[in-house]
Amino acid sequence: MGDDHPECPQRLSAIADHLLAKGLLDCMQPIDAPAASRDQLQRAHSALWVEAMLEHQPADGWRRIDGDTLMGPDTLPAALRAAGAAAHAVDLVLSGSAPNAFCAVRPPGHHAHR
């Protein structure tokens, strides 16, 4: 994304460092995020948007989605896990299996519309 772009792997390290410094990591249970299903994605996005993202992942290099968003070969799997983490967290809280949830994910999802 470039050296001046705020989205980078170190963002998650900074979050983990802050949680550790505040003593919160001891209160958290890490869970591997499942990939979101098409049905889950379509709860927030149109079927056309979901299909466009699923079909246009580059095998190498970068694909520009908009003026500030690039998609690389690993973007789609990361985004599916990020969305899956959020859906799974909601399911855990609503089922009573967890009193609360926090998802530190990449990419952060702030470019996702609707």
Residue pairs with C-beta under 8 A, 6 or more apart in sequence:
1 7
1 8
1 70
7 106
7 107
7 108
9 106
11 106
11 108
12 104
12 106
15 104
16 25
16 104
19 25
19 28
28 102
29 98
31 85
31 88
31 92
33 81
33 82
33 84
33 85
33 88
33 103
33 105
34 81
34 84
34 85
34 88
35 77
35 80
35 81
35 84
36 80
36 81
36 83
36 84
36 87
37 84
38 50
38 54
40 83
40 84
40 87
41 50
41 80
41 83
42 50
44 112
44 114
45 112
45 113
45 114
46 114
49 113
49 114
53 71
53 76
53 79
54 76
56 63
56 71
57 63
57 71
57 73
57 75
57 76
58 71
58 72
58 73
59 73
60 73
61 72
61 73
62 70
62 71
62 72
63 70
63 71
63 72
64 70
64 71
65 71
65 111
66 111
68 111
69 111
75 107
78 105
78 106
78 107
79 107
79 109
81 105
82 103
82 105
82 106
82 107
82 108
82 109
83 109
85 103
85 105
86 103
86 105
86 109
89 98
89 101
89 102
89 103
90 101
91 97
92 98
92 101
93 99
93 100
93 101
